[in-house]
Amino acid sequence: MWVMRQAGRYLPEYHEAKGNHDFFECCRSPEIASTLTLQPIDRFAGLVDGAIIFSDILVIPQAMGMEVVMVDKKGPHFPDPLMTPEDKQYKEVMEREVNVKESLDYVYKAITMTRQKLDGRVPLFGFCGAPWTLLSYMVEGGGSKMFKQVKTWVFKYPEESKALLQKIAEVCVEYLAEQVIAGAQIIQVFDSWAGELSPSCFKEFSLPYLTYIAEHLPPRLKELKQEVVPMVVFAKGAWYALDDLCDTPYNVIGLDWLHDPAQAYAIAQKKGKVLQGNADPGVLYGSRDSIKKVVKEMVDGFGGGKQGWIANLGHGKSDDTTDSSTGLANSIQASHPL
């Protein structure tokens, strides 16, 4: 099983290793990023089946020339977000030749270092943010409740939005390819804000760019003489798009807790896809009995857990549910040894 956000911001050793460095300083230090990646693997030895490199989806906008800072207790912040297509910065971003091999070298160094330290204990995930989610941050200036700015963009400037989404998708392909070269054994694309789109808007402003990444990464890896790795997509909140996502080249479809396991499993099995999910993270506030109940529903729904499913929470956990995460892992192993 893989507990999302396993890089451990909820662990005491995380804060010790982080010290006085801000979040992006930790991302840019291969040694710190590697240490933070490995902490949950060491602490929960035998309970977690994958490591995900400590980084952030917003390193791509940074590589595209935008400033991003992490504000304590608030989250990521763009001091100068994209306002309109007439914005000078939009033109600069669109015309910029993005060299992710050079600008995000610290990520690859962290991956290589971590892969060596893991020494085969568990596979190492690389990842990126999906174009729609990155666009949302780039124009909203950070997290949002109403998504007013990005909705303005897609409804008022649809062609300019699509042009930027396409550029982001192309950067994502190169970024993921470099992660594989560095040692990532599987990659995941996170579309955290997919659920903010209607079904028709998802098909117009998210799905084509998710598909572009999945269609172009394998041939790019072959061109670079690299082995093609499994690809995972997680479109949070886009429960209506499971059929469409199963039609993409992604090998694994991540599910949030809005999906019924049995229904999702039936769809995925017809299309030869593996599912990853999907316990409600809120169950970790409950009792061990409630955790066991949710785990049993998952295992039963996903065909008994024998194949075609990776045990996972349906989204990231909160920092006050660490002990319950161990209970979740133990419950999954009791229901079906991994």
Number of C-alpha atoms within 10 A of each C-alpha: 20 18 27 17 18 23 23 21 15 16 17 9 16 18 14 9 16 17 11 10 13 13 18 17 14 21 22 19 16 23 17 19 28 27 23 28 26 21 19 23 22 12 12 13 11 13 21 19 18 19 27 27 27 27 25 15 16 21 23 22 20 16 20 22 15 20 16 21 16 15 11 9 6 9 11 19 18 20 12 14 20 24 18 17 15 10 11 11 17 19 11 13 19 15 11 12 12 19 14 19 16 10 14 18 18 17 28 24 20 27 29 19 18 27 24 11 13 17 9 9 14 15 16 23 23 27 25 22 25 28 29 29 21 25 22 24 24 25 22 22 20 20 16 13 6 10 17 12 19 24 17 14 21 16 11 12 14 15 13 17 20 21 12 19 23 20 18 25 25 18 22 25 21 20 23 25 26 22 28 25 17 20 21 25 19 20 21 22 25 23 24 19 22 25 16 18 18 12 15 10 14 19 14 15 20 23 21 18 23 28 18 17 26 22 15 16 21 20 14 16 20 12 10 12 10 15 13 16 16 16 22 22 28 26 26 20 19 23 18 14 18 17 13 11 22 22 14 21 20 21 16 24 25 25 27 23 18 15 19 16 22 16 11 18 20 13 14 23 16 9 13 13 21 20 27 24 25 25 25 18 23 15 21 23 15 12 12 15 11 14 26 19 14 19 25 19 16 24 20 15 17 29 16 15 19 13 11 17 25 21 24 26 26 23 22 14 20 15 11 12 17 15 10 18 22 16 18 27 22 16 20 24 15 13 17 14 10 15
